[in-house]
Amino acid sequence: TNATQYFFRGGHLVVTPGFLIFMTVLCLYLVGDGLRDALDPRLKTH
């Protein structure tokens, strides 16, 4: 019951952590994808 009052009165308390988690996962995905592209010998077509 106490959580609902924070959810409606302080939306930023819910949105900010969710956005930061999303950005962290996105950055880790992009770094991993870049490492795979750089280090996977099967992707090189030379």
ChimeraX commands (.cxc) that place a marker at each C-alpha (Angstrom):
marker #1 position 0.00,0.00,0.00 radius 0.5
marker #1 position 2.83,2.42,0.69 radius 0.5
marker #1 position 4.46,1.68,-2.65 radius 0.5
marker #1 position 1.44,2.83,-4.65 radius 0.5
marker #1 position 1.56,6.33,-3.21 radius 0.5
marker #1 position 5.21,6.66,-4.27 radius 0.5
marker #1 position 4.38,5.27,-7.70 radius 0.5
marker #1 position 1.73,7.90,-8.39 radius 0.5
marker #1 position 3.35,10.87,-6.64 radius 0.5
marker #1 position 6.95,10.21,-7.57 radius 0.5
marker #1 position 6.99,8.71,-11.03 radius 0.5
marker #1 position 10.65,9.61,-11.42 radius 0.5
marker #1 position 11.43,7.18,-8.59 radius 0.5
marker #1 position 10.22,4.36,-10.84 radius 0.5
marker #1 position 11.28,5.62,-14.28 radius 0.5
marker #1 position 14.85,6.64,-13.45 radius 0.5
marker #1 position 16.11,3.26,-12.19 radius 0.5
marker #1 position 14.32,1.46,-15.02 radius 0.5
marker #1 position 15.93,3.74,-17.59 radius 0.5
marker #1 position 19.37,3.29,-16.05 radius 0.5
marker #1 position 19.00,-0.50,-16.05 radius 0.5
marker #1 position 17.92,-0.34,-19.70 radius 0.5
marker #1 position 20.93,1.81,-20.64 radius 0.5
marker #1 position 23.32,-0.51,-18.78 radius 0.5
marker #1 position 22.01,-3.59,-20.57 radius 0.5
marker #1 position 22.12,-1.80,-23.93 radius 0.5
marker #1 position 25.73,-0.70,-23.40 radius 0.5
marker #1 position 26.80,-4.20,-22.35 radius 0.5
marker #1 position 25.08,-5.64,-25.42 radius 0.5
marker #1 position 26.83,-3.20,-27.75 radius 0.5
marker #1 position 30.24,-3.81,-26.16 radius 0.5
marker #1 position 29.76,-7.57,-26.42 radius 0.5
marker #1 position 28.65,-7.28,-30.04 radius 0.5
marker #1 position 31.69,-5.17,-30.86 radius 0.5
marker #1 position 34.02,-7.63,-29.17 radius 0.5
marker #1 position 32.46,-10.50,-31.10 radius 0.5
marker #1 position 32.90,-8.61,-34.36 radius 0.5
marker #1 position 36.54,-7.84,-33.53 radius 0.5
marker #1 position 37.58,-11.25,-32.23 radius 0.5
marker #1 position 35.53,-13.85,-34.13 radius 0.5
marker #1 position 37.71,-15.26,-36.93 radius 0.5
marker #1 position 34.71,-16.77,-38.74 radius 0.5
marker #1 position 33.36,-13.29,-39.50 radius 0.5
marker #1 position 36.49,-12.19,-41.37 radius 0.5
marker #1 position 36.09,-12.61,-45.12 radius 0.5
marker #1 position 39.71,-11.96,-46.16 radius 0.5
marker link #1:1,2 radius 0.2
marker link #1:2,3 radius 0.2
marker link #1:3,4 radius 0.2
marker link #1:4,5 radius 0.2
marker link #1:5,6 radius 0.2
marker link #1:6,7 radius 0.2
marker link #1:7,8 radius 0.2
marker link #1:8,9 radius 0.2
marker link #1:9,10 radius 0.2
marker link #1:10,11 radius 0.2
marker link #1:11,12 radius 0.2
marker link #1:12,13 radius 0.2
marker link #1:13,14 radius 0.2
marker link #1:14,15 radius 0.2
marker link #1:15,16 radius 0.2
marker link #1:16,17 radius 0.2
marker link #1:17,18 radius 0.2
marker link #1:18,19 radius 0.2
marker link #1:19,20 radius 0.2
marker link #1:20,21 radius 0.2
marker link #1:21,22 radius 0.2
marker link #1:22,23 radius 0.2
marker link #1:23,24 radius 0.2
marker link #1:24,25 radius 0.2
marker link #1:25,26 radius 0.2
marker link #1:26,27 radius 0.2
marker link #1:27,28 radius 0.2
marker link #1:28,29 radius 0.2
marker link #1:29,30 radius 0.2
marker link #1:30,31 radius 0.2
marker link #1:31,32 radius 0.2
marker link #1:32,33 radius 0.2
marker link #1:33,34 radius 0.2
marker link #1:34,35 radius 0.2
marker link #1:35,36 radius 0.2
marker link #1:36,37 radius 0.2
marker link #1:37,38 radius 0.2
marker link #1:38,39 radius 0.2
marker link #1:39,40 radius 0.2
marker link #1:40,41 radius 0.2
marker link #1:41,42 radius 0.2
marker link #1:42,43 radius 0.2
marker link #1:43,44 radius 0.2
marker link #1:44,45 radius 0.2
marker link #1:45,46 radius 0.2
view
